[in-house]
Amino acid sequence: MNVYDFDKTIYDGDSTIDFYFYCLKKHPKIILCLPIQLYAAVKYKLKVIDKTNFKEKFYCFLKKIPDIDMELNCFWDKNGYRIKEWYKNQKRENDVIISASPEFLLNGICKRIGVNNLIASQVDKRTGKYIGVNCYGKEKTRRFYQKYQYEIIDEFYSDSYSDEPMAKLAKKSFIVSKDIIKKW
């Protein structure tokens, strides 16, 4: 099987940030969350809170979205084209996407592109609260082995060296920068 990070790897951009700005345009009142988000960002930079806590504060805007499922569907109607062509050309039926982005955000696009295997951060789409730990770094390997204990990763693709723990599990690993793919 091949395993792929999502944001900036097979998707051109950061889906969480893109979804936030999409929602901000449609629901300007979410700007009221900005003080909470900025305060959390400062605390994260100062290492007072961890990444999971920071993201949980960032996702407070979800509480202000009346029909989150409709917005997710409309978001992917508008942004589905941002799945990179190189990925579409090599996609296999048993691919796994593993991402720190929320599962609720990636479910829709995975269904649209025919990816049945998704591991992502468990976040309540109505409250922004995490159910578990942010799926990042070593947590990705833990979650991968929890779901695919005996599987062998043929190829792993990511845009970030923070995914080195996953890269070490694969027979071959690649770093992706825009549409340039290089051996890890």
C-alpha positions, 0 to 999 in steps of 0.5 A: 500500500501507498500512504500519503499526507494530505495538506501540501502533499496531494492537496494544493494548500492547507485544507484547514486554513482554506476551510476557515477562510471559506467559512469566514466569507460565508459567515463573517461572524466567526471573526469574533473568534479571532481573539481566542485564536490569537491568544491560543497562537501566542500561548502555543508559540511560547510553548505554554500549550501543545499543538492539540490545545492550540488547534482546539482553540482555533476550531472554536469557529465551528460553533458559529457554523449553522449547517457544517455538513452543507458547508463541508460539501460546498467547500469541496465542490469549490476546492476539490480541483486542488487535488494534485494531478500527479496523485490522481495519475498514480492513485491506487484502490488501497491508498491510505491518507494520514493527516493532522487535519480533522477527519470530518474535513477530509471525509468528503474529499476522500469519498469523492476521489475514491480513497477508502482509507483515512486516518486523521485527527478526531475532532467534533465538527460542531464544537471543535473539541478533540477526541484524542490527540492531534494526528501528527508526527509519531502519533501518525505511526501509532495510529497507522499501526493501530489500524494496519498492524500487519501492512507494509508501506510500499511508498510514503509521500509527505511535504514535511520532515515532521513525518519522518516517523512515517517515512521510516516505516516505508520501503521508499519515501518521498518529499513533495514540494508543490509538484516536485517529488524527490526521494526522502 
